[in-house]
Amino acid sequence: MAETMPGYYGRLLDVNLSTGTIVKTTLDPQWLQDYIGGRGLGAKILYERLKNPGTEAFSPENILLFMPGPFSGLPLPSSSRTCVVTKSPRTSPKSGSYHGASTISYSNIGGFFGPELRFAGYDGLAITGRSDKPVYLYIKDETVEIRDASEYWGLGTDALETRLIADLGSDGFRSCYIGPAAEKMVPLASVLNTAARAAGRGGTGAVMGSKRLKAICVSGSGIPNVADPVKFNELLETVRSSFAQDTPSRRWWREGGTTNALEESSAGGTMAVKNYSEGSFGEVSRIGTAAARKEIWKRDFACYCCFLACKKSGMAKGAYGGVVHDGPEYETGSMLGSNLLIADLAGLNRCIAVADDLGLDIISAGNIIGFLMEAYDKKLIDRDFLDGIDLTWGNVEAVLAMLRKMGANEGVGIRANQGVRSLAREIGQGSEAFAIHVKGHELAGWNVHKAVDWFGISYSTANRGACHMNGGAPGPQNQSALRDSLGICSFVDEWYVNDSAFEKILTAITGREWSGASLELAGERIYNLEKMFNYREGFRREDDCLPERFFSEAGKQGPAAGIKVDRARFEQMLDDYYIARGWDLKTSKPGPEKLAALGITDF
């Protein structure tokens, strides 16, 4: 094996499902240094290998990358994350010359898969081609096999997880997989592991389904090396001690996780309610943390090496009971709860379980159903359009019926799965004004009316289309790209500071001296490379926009009542953002001086 930087194996596992070829490719050490791993290294590989703009997302040429970072596989708290990087089937520019143009997609997943891939001896996994039959990928250290998955095809994620555990035995396999929706190449399908953790955004599961790849099962027996074990262990003890302290933040995560944000967001007027027409939900307490603790949750559980245990699981009772599942969390609780005016906690939990079992992106699914509810409420569509479903606000049975149609990709589900932009074009009658998307990618569970300074920029400039995790200014965006590249959770910045800052840990791992400034530069480089991928595909300033609803309509209740986004102010915010980024004000293209300063020379 070629010499590489400590902390890495210097290997990418390359699998071509068309030819059956399996190659362990040596990674350029300069790429590891410049793009770190995870999201950044995935973006670099995609940018370099998929050079032809307009390549269809579902073509065999598209690359599906599973990318942990250099923190993954080491015993660092909350170092579980893996970025699933590909070309998105969800997005397209408003204009342009490439039929198959779409953005990069980078969807982040926790659990145990990424660390296991590192235990097996790889810095990432790249999948191209398309199998002529359903297959799964078996990885056990150096042994890599493409195996027949015909017996698993059609299984939901719960049943599949159970079967894989039974069939693979006790060798500690960790798996990522798709549900029935992705098998049918539903564009909003997810990649999941442990039946509920999802790389949900951007259609990653649909790309995996287009390759007829049902699952990836990994077991490893190694561990990445570090350049300075003594220093690393000192830093590890420092950060562990910090996490072990009983602080308000730690209690917040352990008590309710992101579910706590449901009531907080509603109180602040920043929640997605009734297809984003409001920012506060009067019945939010019925689906919040206290209610879930009392009525559903039985267990808190954590991702790899995490002290926070923000995931919650249990079983509801009553008509919608009997299903053991995660949730609600903030995004699942808002998008299938408040956004649809559902306050039935057991019904909400069943909707979440069904969507996960089908392998649907719950954020986009809830957004799409909310759009259709509003169109139905305004009599722009009728029950015939909806295959007889009475899609009224708060109707759990109707939502379940819609989810099943979408998961099966049949009837109204075929239309719905194309997203709110496509639906609005079909329905017309002014429905475009309440189609809540950016670049074709539906917004997440945070409203913009009361938070345009943050979410206005976050959604409009995110490189994968509307993204609530993007950050509302260049600095936080660079930091987000950096965390996703290191393999660390987005929730833990406050514990990785001072003597246990990211740069100190990465220095001990790699033996290369890192500073806060050099890490910031790496995050900026990654963000700009993603932007250049999108620019090459034909995305311009006109695509960095917000849904019309936020400019033309104000909420009627709560802190967001009477507030609309001022269009001129938003455009000035974009100007200020581009200037801070060093991007062209008219086109949004990163300037040559900026790219040269970042070492991005292929432009």
TORMAR-14151 format. One record per residue (C-alpha): x, y, z. Coordinates in nm, 2 decimals, decimal comma. Example, Ala and Ser with C-alpha at 12.3 -4.5 7.8 and 13.67 -1.06 7.14 Angstrom:
# residues 2
<<1,23; -0,45; 0,78>>,
<<1,37; -0,11; 0,71>>,
This chain:
# residues 603
<<0,00; 0,00; 0,00>>,
<<0,13; 0,34; -0,09>>,
<<0,24; 0,57; 0,19>>,
<<-0,02; 0,81; 0,29>>,
<<-0,10; 1,06; 0,56>>,
<<-0,15; 0,91; 0,91>>,
<<-0,51; 0,89; 1,01>>,
<<-0,60; 0,76; 0,66>>,
<<-0,57; 0,43; 0,48>>,
<<-0,53; 0,62; 0,15>>,
<<-0,77; 0,38; -0,02>>,
<<-1,11; 0,43; -0,19>>,
<<-1,31; 0,11; -0,25>>,
<<-1,43; 0,14; -0,62>>,
<<-1,71; -0,09; -0,72>>,
<<-1,86; -0,10; -1,08>>,
<<-2,19; -0,28; -1,07>>,
<<-2,21; -0,30; -1,45>>,
<<-1,88; -0,49; -1,49>>,
<<-1,85; -0,64; -1,14>>,
<<-1,51; -0,49; -1,11>>,
<<-1,38; -0,42; -0,76>>,
<<-1,07; -0,20; -0,72>>,
<<-0,90; -0,06; -0,42>>,
<<-0,79; 0,28; -0,55>>,
<<-0,50; 0,48; -0,40>>,
<<-0,62; 0,83; -0,30>>,
<<-0,40; 1,13; -0,38>>,
<<-0,25; 1,25; -0,05>>,
<<-0,30; 1,61; -0,17>>,
<<-0,68; 1,55; -0,20>>,
<<-0,68; 1,42; 0,16>>,
<<-0,50; 1,73; 0,28>>,
<<-0,71; 1,97; 0,08>>,
<<-1,05; 1,81; 0,12>>,
<<-1,00; 1,62; 0,44>>,
<<-1,26; 1,34; 0,39>>,
<<-1,63; 1,28; 0,41>>,
<<-1,83; 1,55; 0,22>>,
<<-1,52; 1,73; 0,10>>,
<<-1,34; 1,43; -0,04>>,
<<-1,67; 1,31; -0,19>>,
<<-1,72; 1,65; -0,36>>,
<<-1,37; 1,63; -0,51>>,
<<-1,41; 1,28; -0,64>>,
<<-1,75; 1,37; -0,79>>,
<<-1,62; 1,69; -0,95>>,
<<-1,32; 1,52; -1,10>>,
<<-1,49; 1,20; -1,23>>,
<<-1,83; 1,34; -1,35>>,
<<-1,70; 1,62; -1,57>>,
<<-1,97; 1,61; -1,83>>,
<<-2,25; 1,85; -1,74>>,
<<-2,60; 1,71; -1,78>>,
<<-2,51; 1,35; -1,69>>,
<<-2,84; 1,20; -1,58>>,
<<-2,86; 1,13; -1,20>>,
<<-2,99; 0,78; -1,28>>,
<<-2,74; 0,70; -1,54>>,
<<-2,48; 0,42; -1,47>>,
<<-2,21; 0,69; -1,49>>,
<<-2,33; 0,87; -1,19>>,
<<-2,13; 0,80; -0,88>>,
<<-2,27; 0,71; -0,54>>,
<<-2,01; 0,78; -0,27>>,
<<-2,02; 0,67; 0,10>>,
<<-1,76; 0,89; 0,27>>,
<<-1,67; 0,89; 0,64>>,
<<-1,41; 1,13; 0,76>>,
<<-1,08; 1,11; 0,95>>,
<<-1,25; 1,13; 1,29>>,
<<-1,47; 0,83; 1,20>>,
<<-1,36; 0,50; 1,34>>,
<<-1,16; 0,67; 1,62>>,
<<-1,31; 0,67; 1,97>>,
<<-1,40; 1,04; 1,96>>,
<<-1,74; 1,14; 2,09>>,
<<-2,00; 1,18; 1,82>>,
<<-1,77; 1,08; 1,54>>,
<<-2,03; 0,86; 1,36>>,
<<-2,11; 1,07; 1,06>>,
<<-2,09; 0,96; 0,69>>,
<<-2,17; 1,17; 0,39>>,
<<-2,35; 1,01; 0,10>>,
<<-2,24; 1,21; -0,20>>,
<<-2,38; 1,19; -0,55>>,
<<-2,54; 1,39; -0,83>>,
<<-2,90; 1,47; -0,72>>,
<<-3,21; 1,36; -0,90>>,
<<-3,41; 1,63; -0,71>>,
<<-3,28; 1,95; -0,85>>,
<<-3,25; 2,15; -1,18>>,
<<-3,17; 2,51; -1,28>>,
<<-3,44; 2,75; -1,40>>,
<<-3,26; 2,77; -1,74>>,
<<-2,96; 2,62; -1,90>>,
<<-2,85; 2,40; -2,19>>,
<<-2,81; 2,06; -2,01>>,
<<-3,12; 1,84; -2,00>>,
<<-2,99; 1,63; -1,70>>,
<<-2,84; 1,92; -1,51>>,
<<-2,87; 1,90; -1,13>>,
<<-2,68; 1,99; -0,82>>,
<<-2,44; 1,79; -0,61>>,
<<-2,61; 1,61; -0,32>>,
<<-2,45; 1,54; 0,01>>,
<<-2,67; 1,38; 0,27>>,
<<-2,53; 1,31; 0,62>>,
<<-2,61; 0,99; 0,82>>,
<<-2,52; 0,89; 1,17>>,
<<-2,53; 0,55; 1,33>>,
<<-2,24; 0,30; 1,30>>,
<<-2,19; 0,24; 0,92>>,
<<-1,91; 0,50; 0,86>>,
<<-1,69; 0,39; 1,15>>,
<<-1,73; 0,03; 1,04>>,
<<-1,62; 0,12; 0,68>>,
<<-1,31; 0,27; 0,84>>,
<<-1,26; -0,04; 1,05>>,
<<-1,26; -0,24; 0,73>>,
<<-0,97; -0,04; 0,59>>,
<<-1,13; 0,22; 0,36>>,
<<-1,15; 0,60; 0,35>>,
<<-1,46; 0,58; 0,13>>,
<<-1,67; 0,37; -0,11>>,
<<-1,75; 0,47; -0,47>>,
<<-2,02; 0,29; -0,66>>,
<<-2,08; 0,33; -1,03>>,
<<-2,26; 0,13; -1,30>>,
<<-2,59; -0,06; -1,28>>,
<<-2,64; -0,43; -1,20>>,
<<-2,87; -0,63; -1,42>>,
<<-3,03; -0,78; -1,11>>,
<<-3,08; -0,68; -0,74>>,
<<-2,75; -0,71; -0,55>>,
<<-2,60; -0,62; -0,22>>,
<<-2,24; -0,54; -0,14>>,
<<-2,06; -0,76; 0,12>>,
<<-1,74; -0,60; 0,27>>,
<<-1,54; -0,78; 0,54>>,
<<-1,20; -0,62; 0,56>>,
<<-1,02; -0,72; 0,24>>,
<<-1,30; -0,94; 0,12>>,
<<-1,54; -0,76; -0,11>>,
<<-1,82; -0,93; -0,30>>,
<<-2,12; -0,84; -0,50>>,
<<-2,40; -1,08; -0,39>>,
<<-2,74; -1,16; -0,52>>,
<<-3,02; -0,96; -0,33>>,
<<-3,32; -1,09; -0,52>>,
<<-3,46; -1,24; -0,19>>,
<<-3,44; -0,90; -0,03>>,
<<-3,59; -0,69; -0,31>>,
<<-3,93; -0,55; -0,21>>,
<<-3,86; -0,56; 0,16>>,
<<-3,93; -0,26; 0,38>>,
<<-3,64; -0,13; 0,58>>,
<<-3,76; -0,28; 0,91>>,
<<-3,79; -0,63; 0,77>>,
<<-3,47; -0,60; 0,57>>,
<<-3,27; -0,49; 0,88>>,
<<-3,40; -0,80; 1,06>>,
<<-3,31; -1,03; 0,77>>,
<<-2,97; -0,89; 0,72>>,
<<-2,88; -0,94; 1,09>>,
<<-3,00; -1,30; 1,08>>,
<<-2,84; -1,39; 0,75>>,
<<-2,50; -1,23; 0,81>>,
<<-2,46; -1,38; 1,15>>,
<<-2,26; -1,25; 1,45>>,
<<-1,97; -1,08; 1,27>>,
<<-2,07; -0,73; 1,36>>,
<<-2,19; -0,62; 1,02>>,
<<-2,33; -0,26; 0,98>>,
<<-2,55; -0,19; 0,69>>,
<<-2,69; 0,09; 0,47>>,
<<-2,99; 0,00; 0,26>>,
<<-3,29; 0,12; 0,06>>,
<<-3,66; 0,06; 0,09>>,
<<-3,93; -0,01; -0,18>>,
<<-3,95; 0,36; -0,28>>,
<<-3,58; 0,36; -0,39>>,
<<-3,62; 0,03; -0,58>>,
<<-3,88; 0,22; -0,79>>,
<<-3,64; 0,51; -0,83>>,
<<-3,87; 0,75; -0,64>>,
<<-3,67; 1,07; -0,66>>,
<<-3,72; 1,15; -0,29>>,
<<-3,60; 0,81; -0,17>>,
<<-3,35; 0,78; 0,12>>,
<<-3,06; 0,56; 0,22>>,
<<-3,11; 0,43; 0,57>>,
<<-2,94; 0,24; 0,84>>,
<<-3,07; 0,09; 1,17>>,
<<-3,42; 0,13; 1,00>>,
<<-3,45; 0,50; 1,10>>,
<<-3,13; 0,69; 1,06>>,
<<-3,15; 0,84; 0,71>>,
<<-2,94; 1,00; 0,45>>,
<<-3,27; 1,15; 0,35>>,
<<-3,21; 1,46; 0,14>>,
<<-3,14; 1,49; -0,22>>,
<<-3,26; 1,15; -0,35>>,
<<-2,95; 0,94; -0,25>>,
<<-3,17; 0,63; -0,21>>,
<<-3,31; 0,68; -0,56>>,
<<-2,96; 0,68; -0,71>>,
<<-2,88; 0,36; -0,51>>,
<<-3,20; 0,21; -0,64>>,
<<-3,12; 0,30; -1,00>>,
<<-2,80; 0,09; -0,96>>,
<<-3,02; -0,20; -0,83>>,
<<-2,82; -0,20; -0,51>>,
<<-3,03; -0,30; -0,21>>,
<<-2,78; -0,29; 0,07>>,
<<-2,41; -0,24; 0,17>>,
<<-2,30; -0,46; 0,45>>,
<<-1,97; -0,39; 0,62>>,
<<-1,76; -0,56; 0,90>>,
<<-1,41; -0,45; 0,98>>,
<<-1,15; -0,56; 1,23>>,
<<-0,89; -0,28; 1,20>>,
<<-0,86; 0,08; 1,33>>,
<<-0,71; 0,38; 1,17>>,
<<-0,37; 0,48; 1,29>>,
<<-0,28; 0,82; 1,44>>,
<<0,04; 1,02; 1,40>>,
<<0,08; 1,11; 1,77>>,
<<-0,10; 0,85; 1,99>>,
<<0,01; 1,02; 2,32>>,
<<-0,12; 1,36; 2,22>>,
<<-0,43; 1,21; 2,07>>,
<<-0,51; 1,02; 2,39>>,
<<-0,46; 1,34; 2,60>>,
<<-0,71; 1,53; 2,37>>,
<<-0,95; 1,23; 2,38>>,
<<-0,95; 1,24; 2,76>>,
<<-1,01; 1,62; 2,76>>,
<<-1,30; 1,60; 2,52>>,
<<-1,46; 1,30; 2,69>>,
<<-1,44; 1,48; 3,02>>,
<<-1,61; 1,78; 2,87>>,
<<-1,90; 1,57; 2,74>>,
<<-1,93; 1,39; 3,07>>,
<<-2,02; 1,71; 3,25>>,
<<-2,39; 1,75; 3,34>>,
<<-2,45; 2,08; 3,16>>,
<<-2,78; 2,23; 3,04>>,
<<-2,69; 2,15; 2,67>>,
<<-2,61; 1,79; 2,75>>,
<<-2,94; 1,75; 2,94>>,
<<-3,13; 1,92; 2,65>>,
<<-3,00; 1,66; 2,41>>,
<<-3,05; 1,36; 2,64>>,
<<-3,39; 1,47; 2,75>>,
<<-3,55; 1,53; 2,41>>,
<<-3,30; 1,57; 2,14>>,
<<-3,43; 1,77; 1,85>>,
<<-3,79; 1,71; 1,96>>,
<<-3,73; 1,99; 2,21>>,
<<-3,71; 2,23; 1,92>>,
<<-4,07; 2,17; 1,82>>,
<<-4,21; 2,38; 2,10>>,
<<-3,92; 2,62; 2,09>>,
<<-3,96; 2,69; 1,72>>,
<<-4,33; 2,73; 1,75>>,
<<-4,29; 2,98; 2,03>>,
<<-4,04; 3,17; 1,81>>,
<<-4,26; 3,17; 1,50>>,
<<-4,00; 2,98; 1,29>>,
<<-4,19; 2,65; 1,25>>,
<<-4,33; 2,50; 0,92>>,
<<-4,71; 2,51; 0,99>>,
<<-4,99; 2,45; 0,73>>,
<<-4,76; 2,44; 0,43>>,
<<-4,54; 2,73; 0,57>>,
<<-4,83; 2,97; 0,58>>,
<<-4,78; 3,01; 0,96>>,
<<-4,48; 2,99; 1,20>>,
<<-4,66; 2,87; 1,52>>,
<<-4,87; 2,56; 1,59>>,
<<-5,13; 2,59; 1,86>>,
<<-5,13; 2,22; 1,94>>,
<<-4,75; 2,17; 1,94>>,
<<-4,75; 2,05; 2,30>>,
<<-4,94; 1,74; 2,20>>,
<<-4,65; 1,63; 1,98>>,
<<-4,36; 1,77; 2,19>>,
<<-4,10; 1,62; 2,42>>,
<<-4,32; 1,59; 2,73>>,
<<-4,60; 1,42; 2,54>>,
<<-4,36; 1,18; 2,37>>,
<<-4,19; 1,10; 2,70>>,
<<-4,52; 1,02; 2,86>>,
<<-4,69; 0,84; 2,57>>,
<<-4,43; 0,68; 2,34>>,
<<-4,06; 0,69; 2,43>>,
<<-3,92; 0,39; 2,61>>,
<<-3,55; 0,42; 2,52>>,
<<-3,28; 0,68; 2,45>>,
<<-3,00; 0,56; 2,22>>,
<<-2,69; 0,69; 2,06>>,
<<-2,48; 0,68; 1,75>>,
<<-2,12; 0,55; 1,76>>,
<<-1,92; 0,69; 2,06>>,
<<-2,18; 0,95; 2,15>>,
<<-2,26; 1,08; 2,50>>,
<<-2,57; 1,27; 2,39>>,
<<-2,81; 0,98; 2,30>>,
<<-3,04; 1,22; 2,12>>,
<<-3,23; 0,94; 1,94>>,
<<-3,56; 0,83; 2,11>>,
<<-3,76; 0,52; 2,04>>,
<<-4,08; 0,37; 2,17>>,
<<-4,43; 0,24; 2,09>>,
<<-4,76; 0,43; 2,08>>,
<<-5,08; 0,27; 2,20>>,
<<-5,43; 0,29; 2,05>>,
<<-5,54; 0,28; 1,69>>,
<<-5,20; 0,38; 1,56>>,
<<-5,00; 0,19; 1,82>>,
<<-4,81; -0,14; 1,80>>,
<<-4,51; -0,01; 1,60>>,
<<-4,17; 0,03; 1,77>>,
<<-4,00; 0,32; 1,60>>,
<<-3,80; 0,64; 1,64>>,
<<-3,95; 0,98; 1,68>>,
<<-4,08; 1,23; 1,65>>,
<<-3,77; 1,44; 1,60>>,
<<-3,79; 1,80; 1,49>>,
<<-3,79; 1,75; 1,12>>,
<<-4,02; 1,45; 1,13>>,
<<-4,24; 1,61; 1,39>>,
<<-4,28; 1,93; 1,19>>,
<<-4,30; 1,80; 0,84>>,
<<-4,55; 1,52; 0,91>>,
<<-4,70; 1,70; 1,21>>,
<<-4,74; 2,08; 1,23>>,
<<-4,70; 2,13; 0,85>>,
<<-5,00; 1,90; 0,80>>,
<<-5,18; 2,02; 1,11>>,
<<-5,15; 1,67; 1,27>>,
<<-5,15; 1,68; 1,65>>,
<<-5,23; 1,31; 1,70>>,
<<-4,90; 1,19; 1,84>>,
<<-4,97; 0,82; 1,78>>,
<<-5,09; 0,90; 1,43>>,
<<-4,78; 1,11; 1,37>>,
<<-4,55; 0,83; 1,49>>,
<<-4,72; 0,58; 1,26>>,
<<-4,67; 0,82; 0,96>>,
<<-4,30; 0,85; 1,05>>,
<<-4,27; 0,47; 1,08>>,
<<-4,44; 0,41; 0,74>>,
<<-4,23; 0,67; 0,56>>,
<<-3,91; 0,52; 0,70>>,
<<-4,01; 0,17; 0,62>>,
<<-4,08; 0,27; 0,26>>,
<<-3,75; 0,47; 0,26>>,
<<-3,89; 0,81; 0,18>>,
<<-3,73; 1,14; 0,26>>,
<<-3,98; 1,26; 0,53>>,
<<-3,89; 1,63; 0,48>>,
<<-3,98; 1,63; 0,12>>,
<<-4,27; 1,39; 0,16>>,
<<-4,43; 1,61; 0,43>>,
<<-4,37; 1,93; 0,22>>,
<<-4,53; 1,77; -0,09>>,
<<-4,83; 1,64; 0,10>>,
<<-4,87; 1,99; 0,26>>,
<<-4,87; 2,14; -0,08>>,
<<-5,14; 1,90; -0,21>>,
<<-5,35; 1,96; 0,11>>,
<<-5,35; 2,33; 0,04>>,
<<-5,43; 2,28; -0,33>>,
<<-5,72; 2,05; -0,23>>,
<<-5,84; 2,29; 0,04>>,
<<-5,84; 2,57; -0,22>>,
<<-6,03; 2,34; -0,47>>,
<<-5,75; 2,36; -0,72>>,
<<-5,76; 1,98; -0,73>>,
<<-6,03; 1,72; -0,65>>,
<<-6,05; 1,37; -0,51>>,
<<-6,01; 1,22; -0,86>>,
<<-5,67; 1,39; -0,88>>,
<<-5,58; 1,23; -0,54>>,
<<-5,71; 0,88; -0,63>>,
<<-6,01; 0,93; -0,40>>,
<<-5,80; 1,03; -0,10>>,
<<-5,98; 1,30; 0,11>>,
<<-5,65; 1,49; 0,18>>,
<<-5,78; 1,74; 0,44>>,
<<-5,57; 1,91; 0,70>>,
<<-5,49; 1,69; 1,00>>,
<<-5,62; 1,37; 0,84>>,
<<-5,38; 1,10; 0,95>>,
<<-5,55; 0,83; 0,74>>,
<<-5,52; 1,04; 0,43>>,
<<-5,15; 1,11; 0,50>>,
<<-5,08; 0,74; 0,54>>,
<<-5,26; 0,67; 0,21>>,
<<-5,05; 0,93; 0,04>>,
<<-4,73; 0,79; 0,18>>,
<<-4,82; 0,44; 0,06>>,
<<-4,90; 0,58; -0,29>>,
<<-4,57; 0,76; -0,30>>,
<<-4,37; 0,46; -0,17>>,
<<-4,53; 0,24; -0,43>>,
<<-4,49; 0,50; -0,70>>,
<<-4,84; 0,45; -0,83>>,
<<-5,14; 0,67; -0,91>>,
<<-5,11; 1,02; -0,75>>,
<<-4,79; 0,90; -0,60>>,
<<-4,62; 0,92; -0,94>>,
<<-4,71; 1,29; -0,96>>,
<<-4,63; 1,36; -0,60>>,
<<-4,29; 1,20; -0,62>>,
<<-4,18; 1,46; -0,88>>,
<<-4,19; 1,73; -0,61>>,
<<-4,38; 2,05; -0,55>>,
<<-4,23; 2,24; -0,84>>,
<<-4,35; 1,98; -1,09>>,
<<-4,69; 1,96; -0,92>>,
<<-4,74; 2,33; -0,94>>,
<<-4,65; 2,34; -1,31>>,
<<-4,92; 2,07; -1,36>>,
<<-5,19; 2,22; -1,14>>,
<<-5,12; 2,59; -1,22>>,
<<-5,40; 2,83; -1,10>>,
<<-5,15; 3,02; -0,89>>,
<<-5,03; 2,72; -0,70>>,
<<-4,67; 2,81; -0,78>>,
<<-4,69; 3,07; -0,51>>,
<<-4,72; 2,81; -0,24>>,
<<-4,48; 2,55; -0,38>>,
<<-4,21; 2,56; -0,12>>,
<<-3,88; 2,47; -0,28>>,
<<-3,55; 2,60; -0,39>>,
<<-3,39; 2,45; -0,71>>,
<<-3,67; 2,19; -0,70>>,
<<-3,56; 2,07; -0,35>>,
<<-3,83; 2,11; -0,09>>,
<<-3,76; 2,32; 0,22>>,
<<-3,72; 2,16; 0,56>>,
<<-3,92; 2,23; 0,88>>,
<<-3,81; 2,59; 0,94>>,
<<-4,02; 2,88; 0,82>>,
<<-3,85; 3,19; 0,67>>,
<<-4,09; 3,48; 0,76>>,
<<-3,94; 3,54; 1,10>>,
<<-3,58; 3,42; 1,02>>,
<<-3,49; 3,55; 0,68>>,
<<-3,15; 3,66; 0,80>>,
<<-3,06; 3,30; 0,87>>,
<<-3,29; 3,06; 0,68>>,
<<-3,33; 3,29; 0,38>>,
<<-2,96; 3,26; 0,30>>,
<<-2,94; 2,90; 0,42>>,
<<-3,21; 2,78; 0,19>>,
<<-3,13; 2,99; -0,11>>,
<<-2,75; 2,94; -0,13>>,
<<-2,73; 2,57; -0,02>>,
<<-2,53; 2,37; -0,27>>,
<<-2,77; 2,08; -0,26>>,
<<-3,09; 2,29; -0,29>>,
<<-3,29; 2,40; 0,01>>,
<<-3,11; 2,29; 0,32>>,
<<-3,17; 2,39; 0,69>>,
<<-2,83; 2,26; 0,79>>,
<<-2,64; 2,48; 0,55>>,
<<-2,59; 2,79; 0,77>>,
<<-2,70; 3,14; 0,70>>,
<<-2,36; 3,30; 0,63>>,
<<-2,02; 3,20; 0,48>>,
<<-1,85; 3,13; 0,81>>,
<<-2,11; 2,88; 0,94>>,
<<-2,15; 2,73; 0,59>>,
<<-1,77; 2,66; 0,58>>,
<<-1,79; 2,52; 0,93>>,
<<-2,08; 2,29; 0,83>>,
<<-1,88; 2,16; 0,53>>,
<<-1,58; 2,11; 0,76>>,
<<-1,78; 1,90; 1,02>>,
<<-1,93; 1,69; 0,74>>,
<<-1,58; 1,63; 0,61>>,
<<-1,43; 1,54; 0,94>>,
<<-1,71; 1,29; 1,02>>,
<<-1,83; 1,47; 1,33>>,
<<-2,19; 1,55; 1,43>>,
<<-2,33; 1,89; 1,37>>,
<<-2,46; 1,91; 1,73>>,
<<-2,13; 1,91; 1,92>>,
<<-1,93; 2,22; 1,83>>,
<<-1,96; 2,35; 2,19>>,
<<-1,76; 2,05; 2,33>>,
<<-1,48; 2,07; 2,07>>,
<<-1,33; 2,40; 2,17>>,
<<-1,01; 2,53; 2,33>>,
<<-0,78; 2,24; 2,42>>,
<<-1,00; 2,00; 2,23>>,
<<-1,06; 2,20; 1,92>>,
<<-1,10; 2,02; 1,59>>,
<<-0,76; 2,15; 1,46>>,
<<-0,57; 2,01; 1,76>>,
<<-0,73; 1,67; 1,72>>,
<<-0,67; 1,66; 1,34>>,
<<-0,31; 1,76; 1,40>>,
<<-0,26; 1,47; 1,64>>,
<<-0,43; 1,23; 1,40>>,
<<-0,25; 1,33; 1,08>>,
<<0,08; 1,47; 1,20>>,
<<0,02; 1,78; 0,98>>,
<<-0,01; 2,11; 1,17>>,
<<-0,36; 2,24; 1,15>>,
<<-0,49; 2,58; 1,28>>,
<<-0,83; 2,72; 1,31>>,
<<-0,76; 2,94; 1,01>>,
<<-0,64; 2,65; 0,79>>,
<<-0,95; 2,44; 0,88>>,
<<-1,17; 2,74; 0,79>>,
<<-0,99; 2,76; 0,46>>,
<<-1,05; 2,39; 0,40>>,
<<-1,42; 2,43; 0,47>>,
<<-1,43; 2,73; 0,23>>,
<<-1,25; 2,53; -0,04>>,
<<-1,50; 2,25; -0,01>>,
<<-1,80; 2,48; -0,03>>,
<<-1,66; 2,66; -0,33>>,
<<-1,58; 2,33; -0,52>>,
<<-1,95; 2,22; -0,47>>,
<<-2,06; 2,56; -0,60>>,
<<-1,83; 2,51; -0,90>>,
<<-1,99; 2,17; -0,97>>,
<<-2,33; 2,34; -0,97>>,
<<-2,21; 2,63; -1,18>>,
<<-2,07; 2,38; -1,44>>,
<<-2,42; 2,23; -1,45>>,
<<-2,58; 2,56; -1,53>>,
<<-2,70; 2,70; -1,20>>,
<<-2,69; 3,08; -1,17>>,
<<-2,80; 3,36; -0,94>>,
<<-3,16; 3,33; -1,05>>,
<<-3,16; 2,98; -0,88>>,
<<-3,05; 3,13; -0,54>>,
<<-3,41; 3,23; -0,46>>,
<<-3,69; 3,18; -0,21>>,
<<-4,05; 3,06; -0,26>>,
<<-4,29; 3,34; -0,35>>,
<<-4,51; 3,27; -0,04>>,
<<-4,25; 3,44; 0,19>>,
<<-4,25; 3,76; -0,01>>,
<<-4,63; 3,79; -0,08>>,
<<-4,80; 3,64; 0,23>>,
<<-4,77; 3,71; 0,60>>,
<<-4,86; 3,48; 0,88>>,
<<-5,18; 3,55; 1,08>>,
<<-5,07; 3,43; 1,43>>,
<<-4,78; 3,42; 1,67>>,
<<-4,45; 3,61; 1,64>>,
<<-4,45; 3,58; 1,26>>,
<<-4,80; 3,75; 1,23>>,
<<-4,79; 4,03; 0,98>>,
<<-4,44; 3,97; 0,86>>,
<<-4,34; 3,93; 0,50>>,
<<-3,99; 3,91; 0,35>>,
<<-3,89; 4,23; 0,18>>,
<<-3,78; 4,14; -0,17>>,
<<-3,53; 4,43; -0,21>>,
<<-3,38; 4,35; 0,13>>,
<<-3,34; 3,98; 0,04>>,
<<-3,16; 4,08; -0,29>>,
<<-2,93; 4,30; -0,09>>,
<<-2,86; 4,02; 0,15>>,
<<-2,76; 3,80; -0,15>>,
<<-2,54; 4,08; -0,28>>,
<<-2,37; 4,10; 0,06>>,
<<-2,33; 3,73; 0,07>>,
<<-2,17; 3,71; -0,28>>,
<<-1,93; 3,99; -0,19>>,
<<-1,83; 3,81; 0,13>>,
<<-1,78; 3,49; -0,07>>,
<<-1,59; 3,66; -0,36>>,
<<-1,86; 3,55; -0,61>>,
<<-1,99; 3,74; -0,91>>,
<<-2,29; 3,95; -0,83>>,
<<-2,47; 3,88; -1,16>>,
<<-2,40; 3,51; -1,21>>,
<<-2,29; 3,39; -0,86>>,
<<-1,98; 3,23; -1,01>>,
<<-1,68; 3,22; -0,77>>,
<<-1,43; 3,47; -0,89>>,
<<-1,09; 3,36; -1,03>>,
<<-0,90; 3,53; -0,75>>,
<<-1,11; 3,34; -0,49>>,
<<-1,06; 3,01; -0,66>>,
<<-0,69; 3,06; -0,70>>,
<<-0,66; 3,15; -0,33>>,
<<-0,83; 2,82; -0,25>>,
<<-0,61; 2,62; -0,49>>,
<<-0,91; 2,53; -0,72>>,
<<-0,75; 2,56; -1,06>>,
<<-0,97; 2,36; -1,29>>,
<<-1,22; 2,63; -1,38>>,
